[in-house]
């Protein structure tokens, strides 16, 4: 109900105008003679006040920068929440005032990546965070210049820049804070995220793996020295030990699960299963089918009794059987979606003929013990041209 216009005898209270119904609130404001500009400003202020706690709650989830996550996979859910919240607010302002946003409102153009960046160095004391950001930005620009050729650098110029950056950070940070920086931004951190970025690691797991990698780099160096054969040999042995340490730290079962999560085929199956509400048992069975196909391919390519001119047709038969199994298991719709976005494998014989295992091809095939098979990962792209794994296997 609209409030009466207050007279000189009326003991007016602002609360008389307030209403949980925005349309009623606007009527009340107009009833006391508020000009359109004032009504607009007051309504925008109330809308901002209503949405602010929800934006703040979402932003608080980003204040703890998840440095152990590979890529931006962990931000996808929050990104969708932010976009939905921004849309809800725009729709309300459009319905009330005919405008789609308040240009002065701080949340209007903020991205989830911006939120993540705000929390990137939140572990630092407030007085040190600006200094660290300035140092990091400085060396980011220097590195960009080095890569573009603006700086005349030697092959180890990147290493020199990293060392100089760390030396500057050490002047600002305590040893504990510097270690936390290394956990977030260092060659060792990049290596662990690159190696295990496809898996859903916990922070505790990431930190254990990081400690192993950092110890390895402290002993062997962050970059290999290929000019000294003895150093290359020692580094190779240390790398094998590092891989064993990764495995023993995670445990056999967890390590096997992580290896599976790293597999593009497993991730593709999981994504389609979530999209079509397929049970986990279907994902497990489909993946098992792929493993069997991979073993069959490996055996085929390793068998010297099979001539190269017969291999392509036999490969296609294995692929056809895999296609039929997955289609029957997953259903035509889910299978079509999976085949559209899953990895492809290109296998070529030494004679020049090539077999394309389109859709759900088997996982990369390991080289035979006798060295008859050579495997090389060419690129990683998906079904739309980005993310599709291409593997060429040369068969003599």
Order of alpha helices (4+ residues) and beta strands (2+ residues): alpha-alpha-alpha-alpha-alpha-alpha-alpha-alpha-alpha-alpha-alpha-alpha-alpha-alpha-alpha-beta-beta-beta-beta
